[in-house]
Amino acid sequence: MFGIESLYAAEGIFAYVLVFLLAATPWIEILVVIPTGIALGLNPLAVSILAFTGNLTTVYFLIFAYQYLYSILNKRKSDENKNPSSKRKNKALHLWDKYGLQGLAFISPLTVGTHFATFIALSFKSKKYMVTMWITLSILVWTVIVTIVSYYGTESLKWLLR
């Protein structure tokens, strides 16, 4: 009923599910998951797609959860006191939206991780759609780069160790 083939199939599926779950875990992310999966002999395309979607799933969840909680807290705060924003604060936020988000998005996988970078960007009042766009683009670019480097690096090591 359950032969050795089904055991290997279950192990294979479990490995790919693990790729998705680990990529979705903050601070583990794609920079660790993709090279590990490829080095273990998993399909590079499947690993990259699952790692990308896993990482992006929790980032999107974080964005929508933050916006929901922020709207609830902001409603309470605005009912309690109504302080208008200063010109200086508005200008700083405008500069952050214009230059800071892109830099944070592209450096975050190497430094603080995409989840924490998403939280930082949202706490600096960046627009939700801009955070979503730049973080998604960053994860996509890093997924492609890490997949290519991991695949060819693994192949080079195999060739050298023959």
PyMOL commands that place a pseudoatom at each C-alpha (Angstrom):
pseudoatom trace, name=CA, resn=MET, resi=1, chain=A, elem=C, hetatm=0, pos=[0.000, 0.000, 0.000]
pseudoatom trace, name=CA, resn=PHE, resi=2, chain=A, elem=C, hetatm=0, pos=[2.677, 2.471, 1.035]
pseudoatom trace, name=CA, resn=GLY, resi=3, chain=A, elem=C, hetatm=0, pos=[5.803, 1.536, -0.854]
pseudoatom trace, name=CA, resn=ILE, resi=4, chain=A, elem=C, hetatm=0, pos=[9.231, 3.102, -0.807]
pseudoatom trace, name=CA, resn=GLU, resi=5, chain=A, elem=C, hetatm=0, pos=[8.218, 5.325, -3.757]
pseudoatom trace, name=CA, resn=SER, resi=6, chain=A, elem=C, hetatm=0, pos=[5.470, 6.975, -1.725]
pseudoatom trace, name=CA, resn=LEU, resi=7, chain=A, elem=C, hetatm=0, pos=[7.925, 7.531, 1.127]
pseudoatom trace, name=CA, resn=TYR, resi=8, chain=A, elem=C, hetatm=0, pos=[10.351, 9.316, -1.206]
pseudoatom trace, name=CA, resn=ALA, resi=9, chain=A, elem=C, hetatm=0, pos=[7.483, 11.343, -2.674]
pseudoatom trace, name=CA, resn=ALA, resi=10, chain=A, elem=C, hetatm=0, pos=[6.354, 12.389, 0.812]
pseudoatom trace, name=CA, resn=GLU, resi=11, chain=A, elem=C, hetatm=0, pos=[9.927, 13.393, 1.730]
pseudoatom trace, name=CA, resn=GLY, resi=12, chain=A, elem=C, hetatm=0, pos=[10.169, 15.420, -1.486]
pseudoatom trace, name=CA, resn=ILE, resi=13, chain=A, elem=C, hetatm=0, pos=[6.917, 17.250, -0.834]
pseudoatom trace, name=CA, resn=PHE, resi=14, chain=A, elem=C, hetatm=0, pos=[7.918, 17.869, 2.779]
pseudoatom trace, name=CA, resn=ALA, resi=15, chain=A, elem=C, hetatm=0, pos=[11.215, 19.411, 1.620]
pseudoatom trace, name=CA, resn=TYR, resi=16, chain=A, elem=C, hetatm=0, pos=[9.391, 21.863, -0.640]
pseudoatom trace, name=CA, resn=VAL, resi=17, chain=A, elem=C, hetatm=0, pos=[6.834, 22.714, 2.059]
pseudoatom trace, name=CA, resn=LEU, resi=18, chain=A, elem=C, hetatm=0, pos=[9.768, 23.340, 4.392]
pseudoatom trace, name=CA, resn=VAL, resi=19, chain=A, elem=C, hetatm=0, pos=[11.312, 25.709, 1.814]
pseudoatom trace, name=CA, resn=PHE, resi=20, chain=A, elem=C, hetatm=0, pos=[8.064, 27.714, 1.761]
pseudoatom trace, name=CA, resn=LEU, resi=21, chain=A, elem=C, hetatm=0, pos=[7.723, 27.784, 5.560]
pseudoatom trace, name=CA, resn=LEU, resi=22, chain=A, elem=C, hetatm=0, pos=[11.354, 28.709, 6.233]
pseudoatom trace, name=CA, resn=ALA, resi=23, chain=A, elem=C, hetatm=0, pos=[11.261, 31.484, 3.634]
pseudoatom trace, name=CA, resn=ALA, resi=24, chain=A, elem=C, hetatm=0, pos=[8.149, 32.814, 5.347]
pseudoatom trace, name=CA, resn=THR, resi=25, chain=A, elem=C, hetatm=0, pos=[9.928, 32.876, 8.699]
pseudoatom trace, name=CA, resn=PRO, resi=26, chain=A, elem=C, hetatm=0, pos=[11.390, 36.277, 9.576]
pseudoatom trace, name=CA, resn=TRP, resi=27, chain=A, elem=C, hetatm=0, pos=[15.191, 36.460, 9.623]
pseudoatom trace, name=CA, resn=ILE, resi=28, chain=A, elem=C, hetatm=0, pos=[15.663, 33.103, 7.876]
pseudoatom trace, name=CA, resn=GLU, resi=29, chain=A, elem=C, hetatm=0, pos=[14.364, 34.268, 4.521]
pseudoatom trace, name=CA, resn=ILE, resi=30, chain=A, elem=C, hetatm=0, pos=[15.507, 33.651, 0.971]
pseudoatom trace, name=CA, resn=LEU, resi=31, chain=A, elem=C, hetatm=0, pos=[19.226, 34.264, 1.457]
pseudoatom trace, name=CA, resn=VAL, resi=32, chain=A, elem=C, hetatm=0, pos=[19.433, 31.115, 3.562]
pseudoatom trace, name=CA, resn=VAL, resi=33, chain=A, elem=C, hetatm=0, pos=[16.612, 28.987, 2.164]
pseudoatom trace, name=CA, resn=ILE, resi=34, chain=A, elem=C, hetatm=0, pos=[17.441, 29.136, -1.550]
pseudoatom trace, name=CA, resn=PRO, resi=35, chain=A, elem=C, hetatm=0, pos=[21.131, 28.162, -1.316]
pseudoatom trace, name=CA, resn=THR, resi=36, chain=A, elem=C, hetatm=0, pos=[20.312, 25.420, 1.183]
pseudoatom trace, name=CA, resn=GLY, resi=37, chain=A, elem=C, hetatm=0, pos=[17.523, 23.967, -0.958]
pseudoatom trace, name=CA, resn=ILE, resi=38, chain=A, elem=C, hetatm=0, pos=[19.619, 24.023, -4.106]
pseudoatom trace, name=CA, resn=ALA, resi=39, chain=A, elem=C, hetatm=0, pos=[22.641, 22.535, -2.312]
pseudoatom trace, name=CA, resn=LEU, resi=40, chain=A, elem=C, hetatm=0, pos=[20.404, 19.710, -1.049]
pseudoatom trace, name=CA, resn=GLY, resi=41, chain=A, elem=C, hetatm=0, pos=[19.482, 18.872, -4.626]
pseudoatom trace, name=CA, resn=LEU, resi=42, chain=A, elem=C, hetatm=0, pos=[15.994, 20.337, -4.826]
pseudoatom trace, name=CA, resn=ASN, resi=43, chain=A, elem=C, hetatm=0, pos=[14.759, 21.788, -8.107]
pseudoatom trace, name=CA, resn=PRO, resi=44, chain=A, elem=C, hetatm=0, pos=[16.136, 25.369, -8.304]
pseudoatom trace, name=CA, resn=LEU, resi=45, chain=A, elem=C, hetatm=0, pos=[13.064, 26.773, -10.062]
pseudoatom trace, name=CA, resn=ALA, resi=46, chain=A, elem=C, hetatm=0, pos=[10.681, 25.222, -7.537]
pseudoatom trace, name=CA, resn=VAL, resi=47, chain=A, elem=C, hetatm=0, pos=[12.863, 26.371, -4.631]
pseudoatom trace, name=CA, resn=SER, resi=48, chain=A, elem=C, hetatm=0, pos=[13.002, 29.942, -5.934]
pseudoatom trace, name=CA, resn=ILE, resi=49, chain=A, elem=C, hetatm=0, pos=[9.248, 30.143, -6.567]
pseudoatom trace, name=CA, resn=LEU, resi=50, chain=A, elem=C, hetatm=0, pos=[8.359, 28.658, -3.180]
pseudoatom trace, name=CA, resn=ALA, resi=51, chain=A, elem=C, hetatm=0, pos=[10.900, 30.805, -1.332]
pseudoatom trace, name=CA, resn=PHE, resi=52, chain=A, elem=C, hetatm=0, pos=[9.633, 33.943, -3.114]
pseudoatom trace, name=CA, resn=THR, resi=53, chain=A, elem=C, hetatm=0, pos=[5.979, 33.226, -2.356]
pseudoatom trace, name=CA, resn=GLY, resi=54, chain=A, elem=C, hetatm=0, pos=[6.708, 32.154, 1.216]
pseudoatom trace, name=CA, resn=ASN, resi=55, chain=A, elem=C, hetatm=0, pos=[8.629, 35.331, 1.994]
pseudoatom trace, name=CA, resn=LEU, resi=56, chain=A, elem=C, hetatm=0, pos=[6.095, 37.514, 0.212]
pseudoatom trace, name=CA, resn=THR, resi=57, chain=A, elem=C, hetatm=0, pos=[3.107, 35.901, 1.946]
pseudoatom trace, name=CA, resn=THR, resi=58, chain=A, elem=C, hetatm=0, pos=[4.209, 36.919, 5.419]
pseudoatom trace, name=CA, resn=VAL, resi=59, chain=A, elem=C, hetatm=0, pos=[5.340, 40.355, 4.227]
pseudoatom trace, name=CA, resn=TYR, resi=60, chain=A, elem=C, hetatm=0, pos=[1.888, 40.990, 2.744]
pseudoatom trace, name=CA, resn=PHE, resi=61, chain=A, elem=C, hetatm=0, pos=[0.274, 39.708, 5.933]
pseudoatom trace, name=CA, resn=LEU, resi=62, chain=A, elem=C, hetatm=0, pos=[2.440, 42.123, 7.930]
pseudoatom trace, name=CA, resn=ILE, resi=63, chain=A, elem=C, hetatm=0, pos=[1.491, 45.062, 5.673]
pseudoatom trace, name=CA, resn=PHE, resi=64, chain=A, elem=C, hetatm=0, pos=[-2.242, 44.439, 5.980]
pseudoatom trace, name=CA, resn=ALA, resi=65, chain=A, elem=C, hetatm=0, pos=[-2.090, 43.688, 9.706]
pseudoatom trace, name=CA, resn=TYR, resi=66, chain=A, elem=C, hetatm=0, pos=[-0.074, 46.865, 10.331]
pseudoatom trace, name=CA, resn=GLN, resi=67, chain=A, elem=C, hetatm=0, pos=[-2.529, 48.973, 8.344]
pseudoatom trace, name=CA, resn=TYR, resi=68, chain=A, elem=C, hetatm=0, pos=[-5.480, 47.468, 10.188]
pseudoatom trace, name=CA, resn=LEU, resi=69, chain=A, elem=C, hetatm=0, pos=[-3.962, 48.009, 13.638]
pseudoatom trace, name=CA, resn=TYR, resi=70, chain=A, elem=C, hetatm=0, pos=[-2.741, 51.475, 12.702]
pseudoatom trace, name=CA, resn=SER, resi=71, chain=A, elem=C, hetatm=0, pos=[-6.217, 52.548, 11.578]
pseudoatom trace, name=CA, resn=ILE, resi=72, chain=A, elem=C, hetatm=0, pos=[-7.713, 51.346, 14.872]
pseudoatom trace, name=CA, resn=LEU, resi=73, chain=A, elem=C, hetatm=0, pos=[-5.055, 53.100, 16.966]
pseudoatom trace, name=CA, resn=ASN, resi=74, chain=A, elem=C, hetatm=0, pos=[-5.165, 56.239, 14.832]
pseudoatom trace, name=CA, resn=LYS, resi=75, chain=A, elem=C, hetatm=0, pos=[-8.946, 56.463, 15.241]
pseudoatom trace, name=CA, resn=ARG, resi=76, chain=A, elem=C, hetatm=0, pos=[-8.584, 56.322, 19.029]
pseudoatom trace, name=CA, resn=LYS, resi=77, chain=A, elem=C, hetatm=0, pos=[-5.734, 58.834, 19.020]
pseudoatom trace, name=CA, resn=SER, resi=78, chain=A, elem=C, hetatm=0, pos=[-7.583, 61.293, 16.796]
pseudoatom trace, name=CA, resn=ASP, resi=79, chain=A, elem=C, hetatm=0, pos=[-10.593, 61.129, 19.086]
pseudoatom trace, name=CA, resn=GLU, resi=80, chain=A, elem=C, hetatm=0, pos=[-8.394, 61.959, 22.098]
pseudoatom trace, name=CA, resn=ASN, resi=81, chain=A, elem=C, hetatm=0, pos=[-6.389, 64.850, 20.665]
pseudoatom trace, name=CA, resn=LYS, resi=82, chain=A, elem=C, hetatm=0, pos=[-6.047, 66.462, 17.307]
pseudoatom trace, name=CA, resn=ASN, resi=83, chain=A, elem=C, hetatm=0, pos=[-2.545, 67.763, 16.642]
pseudoatom trace, name=CA, resn=PRO, resi=84, chain=A, elem=C, hetatm=0, pos=[-1.881, 68.961, 13.123]
pseudoatom trace, name=CA, resn=SER, resi=85, chain=A, elem=C, hetatm=0, pos=[1.332, 67.763, 11.452]
pseudoatom trace, name=CA, resn=SER, resi=86, chain=A, elem=C, hetatm=0, pos=[4.198, 70.202, 11.188]
pseudoatom trace, name=CA, resn=LYS, resi=87, chain=A, elem=C, hetatm=0, pos=[5.711, 71.259, 7.848]
pseudoatom trace, name=CA, resn=ARG, resi=88, chain=A, elem=C, hetatm=0, pos=[9.073, 69.805, 8.870]
pseudoatom trace, name=CA, resn=LYS, resi=89, chain=A, elem=C, hetatm=0, pos=[7.565, 66.402, 9.654]
pseudoatom trace, name=CA, resn=ASN, resi=90, chain=A, elem=C, hetatm=0, pos=[5.666, 66.361, 6.353]
pseudoatom trace, name=CA, resn=LYS, resi=91, chain=A, elem=C, hetatm=0, pos=[8.817, 67.223, 4.425]
pseudoatom trace, name=CA, resn=ALA, resi=92, chain=A, elem=C, hetatm=0, pos=[10.824, 64.501, 6.164]
pseudoatom trace, name=CA, resn=LEU, resi=93, chain=A, elem=C, hetatm=0, pos=[8.130, 61.966, 5.387]
pseudoatom trace, name=CA, resn=HIS, resi=94, chain=A, elem=C, hetatm=0, pos=[8.035, 63.118, 1.765]
pseudoatom trace, name=CA, resn=LEU, resi=95, chain=A, elem=C, hetatm=0, pos=[11.818, 62.660, 1.441]
pseudoatom trace, name=CA, resn=TRP, resi=96, chain=A, elem=C, hetatm=0, pos=[11.590, 59.237, 3.064]
pseudoatom trace, name=CA, resn=ASP, resi=97, chain=A, elem=C, hetatm=0, pos=[8.876, 58.195, 0.594]
pseudoatom trace, name=CA, resn=LYS, resi=98, chain=A, elem=C, hetatm=0, pos=[10.879, 59.514, -2.332]
pseudoatom trace, name=CA, resn=TYR, resi=99, chain=A, elem=C, hetatm=0, pos=[14.348, 58.069, -1.601]
pseudoatom trace, name=CA, resn=GLY, resi=100, chain=A, elem=C, hetatm=0, pos=[14.424, 56.019, 1.556]
pseudoatom trace, name=CA, resn=LEU, resi=101, chain=A, elem=C, hetatm=0, pos=[12.030, 53.224, 0.781]
pseudoatom trace, name=CA, resn=GLN, resi=102, chain=A, elem=C, hetatm=0, pos=[13.813, 51.959, -2.329]
pseudoatom trace, name=CA, resn=GLY, resi=103, chain=A, elem=C, hetatm=0, pos=[17.163, 51.844, -0.564]
pseudoatom trace, name=CA, resn=LEU, resi=104, chain=A, elem=C, hetatm=0, pos=[15.703, 50.091, 2.463]
pseudoatom trace, name=CA, resn=ALA, resi=105, chain=A, elem=C, hetatm=0, pos=[13.839, 47.592, 0.305]
pseudoatom trace, name=CA, resn=PHE, resi=106, chain=A, elem=C, hetatm=0, pos=[16.907, 46.545, -1.666]
pseudoatom trace, name=CA, resn=ILE, resi=107, chain=A, elem=C, hetatm=0, pos=[19.387, 46.420, 1.217]
pseudoatom trace, name=CA, resn=SER, resi=108, chain=A, elem=C, hetatm=0, pos=[17.040, 44.767, 3.732]
pseudoatom trace, name=CA, resn=PRO, resi=109, chain=A, elem=C, hetatm=0, pos=[17.538, 41.121, 2.684]
pseudoatom trace, name=CA, resn=LEU, resi=110, chain=A, elem=C, hetatm=0, pos=[21.248, 41.552, 3.426]
pseudoatom trace, name=CA, resn=THR, resi=111, chain=A, elem=C, hetatm=0, pos=[20.836, 43.465, 6.674]
pseudoatom trace, name=CA, resn=VAL, resi=112, chain=A, elem=C, hetatm=0, pos=[17.659, 43.424, 8.756]
pseudoatom trace, name=CA, resn=GLY, resi=113, chain=A, elem=C, hetatm=0, pos=[15.390, 41.199, 6.679]
pseudoatom trace, name=CA, resn=THR, resi=114, chain=A, elem=C, hetatm=0, pos=[12.373, 42.073, 4.593]
pseudoatom trace, name=CA, resn=HIS, resi=115, chain=A, elem=C, hetatm=0, pos=[9.869, 41.656, 7.413]
pseudoatom trace, name=CA, resn=PHE, resi=116, chain=A, elem=C, hetatm=0, pos=[11.575, 44.143, 9.691]
pseudoatom trace, name=CA, resn=ALA, resi=117, chain=A, elem=C, hetatm=0, pos=[12.208, 46.520, 6.775]
pseudoatom trace, name=CA, resn=THR, resi=118, chain=A, elem=C, hetatm=0, pos=[8.510, 46.398, 5.929]
pseudoatom trace, name=CA, resn=PHE, resi=119, chain=A, elem=C, hetatm=0, pos=[7.637, 47.293, 9.510]
pseudoatom trace, name=CA, resn=ILE, resi=120, chain=A, elem=C, hetatm=0, pos=[10.178, 50.156, 9.497]
pseudoatom trace, name=CA, resn=ALA, resi=121, chain=A, elem=C, hetatm=0, pos=[8.865, 51.545, 6.229]
pseudoatom trace, name=CA, resn=LEU, resi=122, chain=A, elem=C, hetatm=0, pos=[5.274, 51.423, 7.419]
pseudoatom trace, name=CA, resn=SER, resi=123, chain=A, elem=C, hetatm=0, pos=[6.150, 53.022, 10.757]
pseudoatom trace, name=CA, resn=PHE, resi=124, chain=A, elem=C, hetatm=0, pos=[7.744, 55.902, 8.820]
pseudoatom trace, name=CA, resn=LYS, resi=125, chain=A, elem=C, hetatm=0, pos=[4.315, 56.416, 7.262]
pseudoatom trace, name=CA, resn=SER, resi=126, chain=A, elem=C, hetatm=0, pos=[5.236, 55.199, 3.795]
pseudoatom trace, name=CA, resn=LYS, resi=127, chain=A, elem=C, hetatm=0, pos=[2.259, 54.514, 1.588]
pseudoatom trace, name=CA, resn=LYS, resi=128, chain=A, elem=C, hetatm=0, pos=[1.096, 50.909, 1.743]
pseudoatom trace, name=CA, resn=TYR, resi=129, chain=A, elem=C, hetatm=0, pos=[1.125, 50.417, -2.023]
pseudoatom trace, name=CA, resn=MET, resi=130, chain=A, elem=C, hetatm=0, pos=[4.675, 51.817, -2.285]
pseudoatom trace, name=CA, resn=VAL, resi=131, chain=A, elem=C, hetatm=0, pos=[5.943, 49.528, 0.474]
pseudoatom trace, name=CA, resn=THR, resi=132, chain=A, elem=C, hetatm=0, pos=[4.221, 46.591, -1.194]
pseudoatom trace, name=CA, resn=MET, resi=133, chain=A, elem=C, hetatm=0, pos=[5.666, 47.436, -4.605]
pseudoatom trace, name=CA, resn=TRP, resi=134, chain=A, elem=C, hetatm=0, pos=[9.269, 48.053, -3.507]
pseudoatom trace, name=CA, resn=ILE, resi=135, chain=A, elem=C, hetatm=0, pos=[9.496, 45.141, -1.081]
pseudoatom trace, name=CA, resn=THR, resi=136, chain=A, elem=C, hetatm=0, pos=[7.970, 42.800, -3.697]
pseudoatom trace, name=CA, resn=LEU, resi=137, chain=A, elem=C, hetatm=0, pos=[10.427, 44.018, -6.333]
pseudoatom trace, name=CA, resn=SER, resi=138, chain=A, elem=C, hetatm=0, pos=[13.321, 43.648, -3.913]
pseudoatom trace, name=CA, resn=ILE, resi=139, chain=A, elem=C, hetatm=0, pos=[12.352, 40.091, -2.978]
pseudoatom trace, name=CA, resn=LEU, resi=140, chain=A, elem=C, hetatm=0, pos=[11.946, 39.214, -6.663]
pseudoatom trace, name=CA, resn=VAL, resi=141, chain=A, elem=C, hetatm=0, pos=[15.350, 40.639, -7.631]
pseudoatom trace, name=CA, resn=TRP, resi=142, chain=A, elem=C, hetatm=0, pos=[17.115, 38.980, -4.693]
pseudoatom trace, name=CA, resn=THR, resi=143, chain=A, elem=C, hetatm=0, pos=[15.364, 35.672, -5.414]
pseudoatom trace, name=CA, resn=VAL, resi=144, chain=A, elem=C, hetatm=0, pos=[16.660, 35.689, -8.991]
pseudoatom trace, name=CA, resn=ILE, resi=145, chain=A, elem=C, hetatm=0, pos=[20.185, 36.713, -7.941]
pseudoatom trace, name=CA, resn=VAL, resi=146, chain=A, elem=C, hetatm=0, pos=[20.447, 34.203, -5.096]
pseudoatom trace, name=CA, resn=THR, resi=147, chain=A, elem=C, hetatm=0, pos=[19.004, 31.387, -7.231]
pseudoatom trace, name=CA, resn=ILE, resi=148, chain=A, elem=C, hetatm=0, pos=[21.459, 31.989, -10.072]
pseudoatom trace, name=CA, resn=VAL, resi=149, chain=A, elem=C, hetatm=0, pos=[24.475, 32.336, -7.766]
pseudoatom trace, name=CA, resn=SER, resi=150, chain=A, elem=C, hetatm=0, pos=[23.442, 29.290, -5.711]
pseudoatom trace, name=CA, resn=TYR, resi=151, chain=A, elem=C, hetatm=0, pos=[22.803, 27.105, -8.742]
pseudoatom trace, name=CA, resn=TYR, resi=152, chain=A, elem=C, hetatm=0, pos=[26.038, 27.946, -10.528]
pseudoatom trace, name=CA, resn=GLY, resi=153, chain=A, elem=C, hetatm=0, pos=[27.994, 27.920, -7.282]
pseudoatom trace, name=CA, resn=THR, resi=154, chain=A, elem=C, hetatm=0, pos=[26.713, 24.456, -6.449]
pseudoatom trace, name=CA, resn=GLU, resi=155, chain=A, elem=C, hetatm=0, pos=[27.442, 23.223, -9.979]
pseudoatom trace, name=CA, resn=SER, resi=156, chain=A, elem=C, hetatm=0, pos=[30.968, 24.675, -9.785]
pseudoatom trace, name=CA, resn=LEU, resi=157, chain=A, elem=C, hetatm=0, pos=[31.599, 22.912, -6.478]
pseudoatom trace, name=CA, resn=LYS, resi=158, chain=A, elem=C, hetatm=0, pos=[30.371, 19.620, -7.931]
pseudoatom trace, name=CA, resn=TRP, resi=159, chain=A, elem=C, hetatm=0, pos=[32.679, 20.074, -10.906]
pseudoatom trace, name=CA, resn=LEU, resi=160, chain=A, elem=C, hetatm=0, pos=[35.662, 20.907, -8.700]
pseudoatom trace, name=CA, resn=LEU, resi=161, chain=A, elem=C, hetatm=0, pos=[35.082, 17.961, -6.382]
pseudoatom trace, name=CA, resn=ARG, resi=162, chain=A, elem=C, hetatm=0, pos=[34.989, 15.337, -9.147]
for i in range(1, 162): cmd.bond("trace and resi %d" % i, "trace and resi %d" % (i + 1))
show_as sticks, trace
zoom trace
